[in-house]
Amino acid sequence: MSTKKIPHRLYLTEEQMPKQWYNLRADMKEQPDPIINPATGKPAAVEDLYPVFCEELAKQEMDDTTRYIDIPEEVQEMYKIYRPSPLCRAYNLEKALGTPAKIYYKFEGNNTSGSHKLNSAIAQAYYAKQQGITNLTTETGAGQWGTALSEACSYFGINLDIFMVKVSYNQKPFRKAIMETFGGKVIASPSDTTNAGRAILAEDPDNSGSLGCAISEAVEKAVTTENCKYVLGSVLNQVLLHQSIIGLEAKQAMEQLGEYPDVVIGCAGGGSNLGGLIAPFIQDKLTGKANPVIRAIEPASCPSFTRGKYAYDFCDTGKITPMAKMYTLGCTFKPSASHAGGLRYHGMSPILSKLYHDGYMEAEAVEQTKVFEAATMFAKLETILPAPESAHAIRGAIDEALRCKETGEEKTILFGLTGTGYFDMTAYMAFNEGKMADYIPTDEDLAPGFAALPKIPGIQE
Amino acid sequence: MSTKKIPHRLYLTEEQMPKQWYNLRADMKEQPDPIINPATGKPAAVEDLYPVFCEELAKQEMDDTTRYIDIPEEVQEMYKIYRPSPLCRAYNLEKALGTPAKIYYKFEGNNTSGSHKLNSAIAQAYYAKQQGITNLTTETGAGQWGTALSEACSYFGINLDIFMVKVSYNQKPFRKAIMETFGGKVIASPSDTTNAGRAILAEDPDNSGSLGCAISEAVEKAVTTENCKYVLGSVLNQVLLHQSIIGLEAKQAMEQLGEYPDVVIGCAGGGSNLGGLIAPFIQDKLTGKANPVIRAIEPASCPSFTRGKYAYDFCDTGKITPMAKMYTLGCTFKPSASHAGGLRYHGMSPILSKLYHDGYMEAEAVEQTKVFEAATMFAKLETILPAPESAHAIRGAIDEALRCKETGEEKTILFGLTGTGYFDMTAYMAFNEGKMADYIPTDEDLAPGFAALPKIPGIQE
């Protein structure tokens, strides 16, 4: 380990920035199970994806052999406007906790989208532009992905329709406003603009929406609109590929400091940030170079890793997408309305699901009041108000650091701070006023066939 | 000039960060006129300030001889959590404008307060803590200063009462929420908690507030509360001192790139950012080392430089503070309710007023729809959604770059991007929907004795 003083924030130089993404699948001994066309029951071919996805992105989706994929020049140029993101040492947090652990975080919130989502949004908009696509559709939950994609589409001159989960749409008028500032068109989902939306509203006119439902609408809109494709900000293999820049930069910066993490912690919804952050560390595990603990932190109110089934399921509520083998709560699951922020997807990235299933990573579910306690503590000490999603990872890092305090272990912890909470003040207000509730799905809340899932250790047992 | 590729963002290393603030007054050939105690008509002594200000800050306020003042270790440590801020090259903006000019900006928004205000907030809270002060009061307009000071007080364990201009308080519930998250207590001003507030409400129960009024309330609260002092985020000499870190870092980063600005542009409300940004460049002018153009951009709806009188005036509406010689619209002036964001103070930093009066800098007033046009253009190109205040400087930089396009001059422009606009979405929504109005004060709007002020060139003439 280096003896020099470790700075509070380390930025790589522009020259040091990664010029290739890392494709984790190339190092996996066993591949995730293929996505399946539900009509045929057979694995989908890359061509099967072209009606929905941009071709280059569909190829990236299916590519499990190319270890490093060049980041196109124009994408690199855009990355340079807001990257590299800093690797930060949480000195104040360490001191306040009285832990012997060293806590690092990779901060992805220093851009107007407010999160890491811009890393993939730029790539996806770029490939769409290259293909001559003029229209994109997508969905957004908390709004970070929608904001990021609005920014990217604005830059590349692409029209964008965003289906925003209704509960977020209503709670976050300013999220909508920022997407509109960048030219995105925002539609509350479920909406009456698609068959999928109308079907859900017919059954339940007050349906407050879910990511799964918004995906159905966005996919339907894409395939029924001329020169239009669908893009997604999480879950997909291509997204994890683009997000690998987080982990690559983090690892490189730690190496520069003579550091290597004992524990890598990320929040998990669909897996975009987690998959990107942990990619090069999983590589070390897969290749036998190192063996850090990798830990996903997810909401107890949407606990796909810790309570889901590892099974083939639809990626959307309307069952119009292919099926993926993943940890899932069932495609009709939606988290309680009391659940704040993102991390509300019923399933989980197939890559991460496979790694978790094969024992390469752990997962832990936490309740949101505990998450906001961690968020508020962190904000006061480290001067960054975290997004509720990111605060799950903070909670995980604090818990790990407190365990180190008990055992005296001087572990090196790295966590992903994916974004900022400026558009989540309604949730912070609820927390400040003692009005925030915790909720754990009951058997009744779960999709048919998903009842009697395992209990969450430490919370339900 | 260096031939190497200039990066999009340059961060100094932690070791390169300034360890001293620069006190511009030490190099001024003629000093700003002293502040005057209105009761005696005589210049105030440093002791006269102690009932209101922390002692060390009062000393800094009066110190016009010490050129460099050490930044205390603990303040340096806090700076390192969010600094150095990047010097950015606006390549995309240059390209979109088709200008031969090079556009640089110093971005101060990468911290949760969302602006440069944290630079002085930390210093002021630190000195209060050192003196054993347990309570502080302040005012805030747009909310950036209140947020910054809440963060700083939370860190140093000081209670804070924030008088927030009522129109902002009502428009920005989330600004209030973030201050409360950091433990600040927020009161809409004018309030019924002070004599000053009650007097204003008695005359006009619907008074929507002004910075001048909020200052009266905060000062009154400070002098009537035990172990309580008043702090201010702009206008004062001490604030410009602390903010000099912006200019010092910017100049150092430009030197590292082999660059020097031909034009330095900053937005101006009370002068905190502008005074900090331009300090080392004004030094070059004062000492004959260089002669860059220095330009303040202010709102046409609150045009103290371009339409104000250079005269002694109260710093607050309630006339309980000392009087300062400054460009002022009269201490009872308040901008139209249609004016969005900050930059709403009736006066201007006495240091900047003197420099302007003596011809060391220029000033320009711009209308807010033009400002939001610039803001939106910048956001789309540079992926940062600017605060309305900061967007005044963007407007100035764009206008300068467009002049360069006409003349073919390859000027190097540096502007200050003070903060982000995440809490200003109401204003962006008004702009997006075509509902934003411009307003220029009429003679009737001006304070008694301030009618028939000069017209704004290019707007009123």
Interface residues (C-beta under 8 A of the other chain):
Chain A: P7 H8 R9 Y11 T13 E14 E77 M78 K80 I81 Y82 C88 Y91 N92 N110 N111 T112 S113 G114 L118 E151 S154 Y155 P173 F174 A177 I178 E180 T181 F182 G183 T376 A379 K380 L381 E382 T383 I384 L385 T420 Y422 F423 M425 T426 Y428 M429 N432
Chain B: P7 H8 R9 Y11 T13 E14 E77 M78 K80 I81 Y82 C88 Y91 N92 N110 N111 T112 S113 G114 L118 E151 S154 Y155 P173 F174 A177 I178 E180 T181 F182 G183 T376 A379 K380 L381 E382 T383 I384 L385 T420 Y422 F423 M425 T426 Y428 M429 N432
